[in-house]
């Protein structure tokens, strides 16, 4: 009984997490039936509606889902967790320390893949919501002109509520998406029963025969459309840290996968029946007239939930990028007092909204938007497959033969889909590609700029801790209040350099604070800092009852954690580990702000990179605000010139 109790007590929790995961993880892939098969038969692919082609095309969709999502992601990619976290930045953090040519290439590709995900975050809400609202055209053609305005209103409403947080609305995500999957499964089953011939699509030979019956050019358009059925599959890996591996797998195999298979088979069966496809929309043509309005409402809710998941994913992606030092400090607002993962990033929110509205206004329909869709996801999936080769060899200790036999074929499949989607480049695929290139440049320039600042900072003439102690011992009068000096570099020994602003402070006021705290906040390349690693370290360099103290404090955070330094300092003050006032309103915090000065004679390209870096730096959140030192702390920001030649 003692061994059975833990597993039985965990089971309800796993079920609850599985239900919650439905709304966050599977909203995107779950709403793909609204437009994927339409694009296959009525879009660029324009597959003929003969019996053999219908069965072959549906078979291709089914086996793409099975191989890419059910096989690769569920069984293998989900194993590549980094302290429980997944996604491109988890892979980035795992591989950046492996200094081989292959891993260095992968690190660059993973940064580019992150940019592709931002592009996907703009396209997904637009195509998902407009595909749901297009159901209004099935009720009456007079509503056709209202599709775009209604879509824009829904998108504005969705992005406007983000500032308030989504905890209350989020509680209904799982149940609504559960209803959605049951309904689309029943819709498909209602078509399969009278037309069971579509079950031949389960045989993968039909998919292969279908591909061989078409030209290479035709297959490229076909595979580009099939890709729409698996978009969103990468979310199960990105969201693994929120729910865990077991709930994601459980919800996939119990409900999501069967519901998608039944609906795609049902859409194929509907085409075999020779019933008329109204307005080129297979999905809504399967819905009985009496249920059309409720179905449009349910689909709209489902697509809003799918969009919400992508928006929240973009916030998390930004938080991880900032924590890993890939982006400037961006203002991140916690929207829930107890759940750290619920955040709001205003800049990202409004950029996504503007992008979504622009796409809806330009493309006007889900079929046309599908031209811009798929390229980003296929790129991310290929980079993930390539990264799994390194993960299997370096972390799972697999042999190279075993690793290559498994992941090279999967990477070739992803590469084929990526190449097929490249045909959409001029029809809208350039949009996520341009976004990815822009994000990649921002991240790499920021990395390059920070490395140069750090290098120049270490060369900057400054006092050491030992010099500061000597200076303190010579003084007889001190400022009574404690001062916290933030240092960009860790201070651990007497020979380490102190921040230049300590010397500036002394030169300006001719006195030193009685108690000096040299604070360094380090963002570790791990998702979380655990108790055994130590959240902070206090180093007493000098302590005298009359002349005060000099203390070094190192605070560590993972790239998935909120940087609440004030809370840690207050705890240290209360436990008398620091000579710091208990009330944070009495603190004096001093922050360095680098002023970049460039030589006018440096090369044009280098000057351009520095100018971009300077722009990013000027728009970066201040260190005190980003590290959670609050708005009531006494603060000075000192500009320190950093020159480059």
MARPATI-813509 format. One line per field, with one value per residue (C-alpha): x, y, z; residue in one letter. Coordinates in steps of 0.1 Angstrom, whole numbers, plus 5000, padded with zeros to 4 digits. Example, Ala and Ser with C-alpha at 12.3 -4.5 7.8 and 13.67 -1.06 7.14 Angstrom:
// MARPATI-813509
X: (5123 5137)
Y: (4955 4989)
Z: (5078 5071)
aa: (A S)
//
This chain:
// MARPATI-813509
X: (5000 5028 5042 5008 4997 5020 5011 4974 4976 4995 4970 4943 4970 4983 4947 4942 4974 4965 4932 4949 4976 4948 4941 4977 4997 4972 4951 4972 4974 4938 4924 4944 4915 4898 4921 4947 4926 4910 4945 4953 4924 4914 4947 4981 4983 4949 4948 4923 4892 4894 4890 4927 4940 4916 4926 4963 4963 4945 4969 4998 4983 4977 5013 5028 5010 5021 5058 5065 5044 5034 5068 5095 5082 5062 5087 5121 5121 5102 5131 5154 5144 5167 5158 5122 5122 5119 5119 5146 5162 5165 5184 5204 5214 5223 5245 5262 5289 5298 5325 5325 5319 5286 5272 5284 5264 5234 5236 5234 5205 5186 5188 5174 5147 5137 5132 5110 5088 5082 5071 5048 5034 5022 5007 4990 4965 4956 4950 4933 4908 4899 4895 4869 4850 4848 4821 4798 4800 4783 4753 4747 4770 4759 4782 4813 4823 4821 4847 4878 4863 4850 4884 4902 4878 4884 4922 4921 4900 4923 4955 4939 4931 4967 4978 4953 4965 4947 4944 4906 4900 4927 4907 4882 4908 4911 4873 4865 4893 4882 4847 4863 4882 4851 4830 4855 4859 4821 4819 4845 4830 4796 4812 4833 4804 4785 4818 4842 4863 4883 4898 4921 4941 4954 4977 5009 5014 4985 5005 5036 5016 5000 5034 5048 5018 5026 5055 5082 5067 5032 5045 5063 5030 5012 5038 5037 4999 5003 5027 4997 4983 5013 5019 5016 5032 5064 5043 5043 5081 5081 5054 5069 5081 5046 5029 5055 5061 5035 5004 5014 5018 4986 4964 4979 4972 4939 4921 4941 4956 4924 4902 4925 4927 4889 4883 4909 4895 4860 4869 4883 4851 4830 4850 4844 4807 4806 4786 4789 4817 4802 4824 4854 4853 4853 4852 4821 4804 4803 4784 4746 4729 4711 4746 4764 4761 4771 4800 4813 4811 4829 4855 4861 4866 4890 4910 4912 4925 4951 4961 4964 4988 5010 5009 5019 5046 5060 5062 5080 5103 5112 5117 5141 5160 5165 5176 5201 5215 5202 5180 5182 5163 5126 5099 5082 5051 5040 5002 4998 5010 5017 5024 5057 5050 5021 5037 5030 5055 5039 5063 5059 5021 5016 5040 5022 4988 5000 5015 4983 4960 4984 4983 4945 4941 4966 4956 4919 4913 4927 4935 4956 4972 4981 5007 5026 5022 5042 5077 5085 5073 5091 5123 5120 5113 5144 5166 5151 5159 5195 5199 5186 5216 5239 5217 5216 5254 5264 5237 5221 5255 5241 5264 5268 5254 5222 5218 5223 5200 5171 5175 5190 5158 5136 5158 5155 5117 5117 5141 5117 5088 5110 5120 5084 5073 5101 5078 5055 5083 5071 5034 5039 5065 5090 5071 5082 5116 5122 5111 5135 5164 5156 5154 5186 5205 5192 5202 5236 5244 5233 5255 5285 5279 5277 5309 5327 5314 5325 5359 5363 5350 5376 5403 5388 5411 5395 5402 5404 5386 5420 5424 5389 5397 5429 5408 5382 5408 5422 5388 5374 5340 5314 5280 5256 5233 5243 5248 5244 5267 5256 5285 5283 5311 5314 5335 5350 5386 5405 5422 5389 5380 5351 5326 5340 5311 5324 5355 5332 5311 5342 5356 5323 5314 5349 5333 5324 5292 5298 5285 5293 5275 5289 5260 5263 5233 5241 5217 5228 5224 5201 5163 5162 5185 5179 5185 5216 5232 5227 5206 5231 5266 5277 5315 5327 5357 5360 5341 5350 5327 5338 5346 5318 5319 5325 5305 5302 5268 5263 5227 5219 5188 5179 5166 5131 5129 5117 5147 5134 5166 5149 5132 5166 5183 5155 5158 5196 5191 5165 5188 5217 5238 5241 5246 5216 5185 5155 5133 5141 5130 5162 5185 5207 5213 5239 5237 5262 5249 5275 5278 5291 5317 5329 5359 5347 5374 5363 5350 5314 5301 5315 5301 5267 5267 5277 5250 5224 5238 5236 5200 5191 5210 5191 5158 5168 5151 5172 5190 5173 5138 5146 5161 5131 5146 5112 5102 5107 5144 5168 5186 5215 5224 5260 5269 5303 5320 5330 5351 5357 5382)
Y: (5000 5024 5020 5025 5055 5081 5071 5071 5105 5119 5107 5134 5161 5147 5146 5182 5193 5174 5192 5226 5217 5212 5250 5262 5235 5222 5253 5260 5225 5218 5246 5236 5216 5249 5257 5230 5207 5238 5249 5214 5212 5248 5267 5266 5228 5224 5186 5170 5156 5121 5092 5082 5117 5124 5092 5099 5135 5127 5098 5122 5145 5116 5103 5138 5142 5107 5109 5146 5151 5118 5101 5128 5153 5131 5102 5120 5158 5159 5139 5168 5189 5213 5213 5206 5233 5229 5251 5266 5285 5254 5238 5270 5269 5232 5235 5269 5253 5226 5243 5222 5235 5217 5230 5266 5264 5250 5279 5304 5284 5283 5321 5323 5298 5320 5348 5324 5318 5355 5355 5326 5345 5372 5349 5324 5347 5363 5331 5313 5340 5349 5312 5309 5341 5330 5306 5336 5334 5300 5315 5342 5357 5392 5387 5382 5419 5417 5389 5413 5440 5414 5396 5429 5437 5403 5407 5442 5429 5399 5419 5447 5423 5410 5438 5426 5390 5359 5338 5341 5336 5309 5286 5280 5274 5237 5229 5249 5233 5199 5206 5217 5184 5163 5183 5181 5144 5139 5160 5137 5105 5116 5116 5085 5062 5067 5068 5042 5041 5070 5046 5034 5066 5049 5028 5049 5033 5055 5086 5073 5064 5098 5115 5094 5102 5139 5160 5174 5209 5197 5178 5209 5228 5197 5194 5231 5227 5195 5215 5235 5204 5200 5237 5240 5207 5224 5240 5208 5211 5248 5245 5214 5234 5246 5212 5184 5156 5132 5155 5166 5131 5119 5147 5141 5104 5103 5132 5155 5129 5108 5139 5153 5120 5116 5152 5149 5116 5131 5160 5134 5114 5145 5151 5114 5119 5144 5168 5205 5224 5258 5288 5266 5257 5219 5222 5243 5224 5194 5213 5209 5242 5243 5240 5265 5296 5277 5261 5296 5308 5277 5279 5316 5308 5280 5302 5330 5305 5292 5329 5335 5305 5320 5355 5341 5320 5352 5368 5337 5337 5373 5367 5338 5358 5386 5362 5346 5380 5378 5408 5442 5444 5448 5458 5426 5429 5400 5396 5370 5373 5335 5322 5335 5323 5347 5378 5407 5424 5456 5462 5426 5428 5459 5448 5415 5433 5458 5428 5408 5436 5444 5408 5406 5438 5428 5391 5394 5356 5324 5308 5338 5340 5303 5314 5332 5303 5271 5285 5296 5264 5241 5260 5256 5219 5214 5232 5212 5179 5189 5200 5166 5150 5170 5164 5126 5124 5148 5144 5110 5094 5076 5063 5084 5055 5052 5090 5095 5066 5081 5119 5123 5108 5130 5161 5152 5151 5185 5198 5186 5205 5236 5235 5230 5260 5281 5282 5305 5330 5356 5350 5359 5335 5364 5379 5355 5352 5390 5390 5362 5379 5411 5393 5374 5406 5423 5393 5388 5426 5428 5397 5413 5447 5433 5413 5444 5465 5438 5436 5474 5476 5452 5474 5505 5521 5515 5509 5473 5462 5464 5500 5508 5492 5514 5545 5536 5531 5566 5583 5594 5608 5587 5592 5575 5557 5525 5524 5497 5499 5477 5461 5445 5421 5398 5409 5379 5388 5417 5422 5425 5459 5478 5498 5531 5549 5542 5563 5589 5590 5596 5623 5641 5640 5635 5609 5573 5556 5539 5506 5498 5469 5458 5440 5418 5401 5372 5356 5320 5299 5276 5278 5279 5282 5254 5255 5234 5259 5289 5319 5344 5346 5372 5380 5402 5421 5445 5450 5475 5488 5524 5526 5504 5476 5466 5436 5418 5402 5379 5371 5344 5339 5314 5327 5316 5334 5368 5390 5402 5415 5438 5408 5391 5421 5428 5392 5396 5428 5413 5384 5408 5393 5428 5462 5476 5494 5471 5496 5497 5534 5543 5526 5544 5525 5535 5522 5524 5534 5531 5559 5545 5567 5555 5566 5584 5567 5531 5511 5517 5482 5483 5518 5507 5477 5501 5525 5497 5485 5521 5524 5491 5502 5535 5517 5490 5490 5504 5478 5489 5485 5452 5436 5445 5472 5490 5526 5538 5532 5562 5559 5576 5567 5575 5577 5561 5567 5535 5543 5520 5523)
Z: (5000 5008 4972 4955 4975 4959 4923 4931 4948 4918 4892 4898 4897 4864 4850 4861 4844 4813 4811 4816 4790 4764 4764 4764 4745 4719 4710 4679 4664 4676 4654 4623 4609 4602 4574 4567 4544 4527 4517 4505 4481 4474 4480 4462 4462 4444 4448 4425 4442 4428 4451 4450 4455 4484 4502 4494 4506 4539 4544 4540 4567 4591 4587 4590 4623 4634 4625 4633 4663 4679 4672 4671 4696 4721 4723 4718 4719 4752 4768 4761 4792 4809 4846 4835 4808 4771 4739 4717 4745 4767 4738 4734 4771 4770 4739 4743 4765 4740 4719 4688 4653 4651 4684 4676 4644 4663 4688 4660 4644 4677 4680 4644 4654 4682 4657 4636 4667 4670 4633 4641 4671 4647 4620 4643 4660 4626 4607 4636 4644 4608 4599 4627 4618 4582 4593 4592 4554 4556 4573 4547 4520 4531 4562 4541 4543 4581 4585 4585 4608 4633 4633 4640 4669 4684 4681 4697 4725 4730 4732 4753 4782 4784 4808 4834 4833 4822 4853 4855 4818 4817 4841 4813 4785 4792 4794 4762 4742 4756 4742 4709 4705 4713 4688 4659 4666 4664 4632 4616 4629 4615 4580 4584 4593 4560 4540 4556 4524 4538 4564 4536 4543 4575 4552 4547 4512 4500 4510 4492 4461 4461 4463 4435 4413 4413 4399 4422 4418 4427 4457 4469 4471 4486 4514 4521 4527 4548 4570 4583 4600 4622 4631 4668 4674 4687 4715 4735 4739 4745 4772 4789 4819 4827 4828 4827 4803 4815 4813 4778 4766 4783 4768 4733 4731 4750 4733 4709 4685 4682 4677 4650 4632 4632 4620 4591 4581 4583 4560 4536 4538 4532 4499 4489 4494 4466 4487 4478 4496 4505 4499 4496 4533 4540 4578 4581 4552 4575 4602 4601 4594 4628 4645 4624 4646 4678 4659 4647 4684 4697 4669 4677 4714 4704 4681 4707 4732 4706 4700 4738 4741 4713 4729 4763 4746 4731 4765 4780 4750 4757 4794 4786 4760 4785 4812 4788 4779 4743 4745 4764 4797 4788 4812 4824 4845 4868 4864 4892 4927 4931 4896 4883 4847 4842 4829 4806 4782 4769 4740 4727 4731 4710 4683 4680 4678 4651 4631 4634 4622 4593 4582 4584 4564 4537 4532 4540 4543 4559 4525 4516 4550 4547 4522 4549 4574 4578 4569 4604 4621 4596 4602 4640 4636 4614 4639 4667 4649 4643 4679 4691 4674 4697 4727 4722 4718 4746 4772 4765 4757 4726 4700 4668 4647 4668 4669 4632 4622 4642 4638 4603 4586 4608 4599 4562 4566 4583 4556 4529 4545 4549 4513 4502 4523 4507 4476 4497 4501 4477 4487 4523 4536 4536 4566 4593 4576 4578 4614 4622 4605 4624 4658 4650 4642 4674 4696 4680 4681 4717 4726 4707 4724 4759 4753 4742 4772 4796 4780 4780 4816 4829 4813 4829 4856 4889 4925 4939 4971 4989 4977 4990 5024 5026 5017 5044 5071 5064 5068 5101 5090 5071 5056 5081 5055 5039 5001 4976 4946 4917 4899 4864 4873 4903 4932 4951 4962 4975 4941 4922 4908 4924 4903 4891 4906 4942 4933 4916 4948 4970 4947 4946 4983 4999 5022 5019 5033 5066 5052 5015 4998 4964 4947 4917 4901 4879 4854 4852 4821 4839 4841 4880 4910 4935 4972 4971 4946 4968 4958 4972 4986 5012 5013 5042 5030 5059 5092 5119 5146 5141 5104 5091 5066 5030 5019 4986 4977 4947 4939 4913 4892 4865 4831 4839 4873 4884 4895 4929 4945 4970 4987 4991 5004 5029 5042 5046 5065 5088 5096 5102 5074 5059 5075 5057 5070 5074 5057 5019 5018 5037 5011 4987 4955 4929 4894 4865 4830 4803 4779 4746 4728 4695 4675 4643 4623 4629 4599 4587 4595 4630 4636 4624 4649 4677 4668 4669 4702 4716 4705 4722 4753 4755 4753 4779 4812 4841 4862 4895 4880 4862 4893 4914 4936 4936 4932 4968 4970 4969 4936 4917 4881 4871 4835 4829 4795 4776 4745 4715 4687)
aa: (X X X X X X X X X X X X X X X X X X X X X X X X X X X X X X X X X X X X X X X X X X X X X X X X X X X X X X X X X X X X X X X X X X X X X X X X X X X X X X X X X X X X X X X X X X X X X X X X X X X X X X X X X X X X X X X X X X X X X X X X X X X X X X X X X X X X X X X X X X X X X X X X X X X X X X X X X X X X X X X X X X X X X X X X X X X X X X X X X X X X X X X X X X X X X X X X X X X X X X X X X X X X X X X X X X X X X X X X X X X X X X X X X X X X X X X X X X X X X X X X X X X X X X X X X X X X X X X X X X X X X X X X X X X X X X X X X X X X X X X X X X X X X X X X X X X X X X X X X X X X X X X X X X X X X X X X X X X X X X X X X X X X X X X X X X X X X X X X X X X X X X X X X X X X X X X X X X X X X X X X X X X X X X X X X X X X X X X X X X X X X X X X X X X X X X X X X X X X X X X X X X X X X X X X X X X X X X X X X X X X X X X X X X X X X X X X X X X X X X X X X X X X X X X X X X X X X X X X X X X X X X X X X X X X X X X X X X X X X X X X X X X X X X X X X X X X X X X X X X X X X X X X X X X X X X X X X X X X X X X X X X X X X X X X X X X X X X X X X X X X X X X X X X X X X X X X X X X X X X X X X X X X X X X X X X X X X X X X X X X X X X X X X X X X X X X X X X X X X X X X X X X X X X X X X X X X X X X X X X X X X X X X X X X X X X X X X X X X X X X X X X X X X)
//
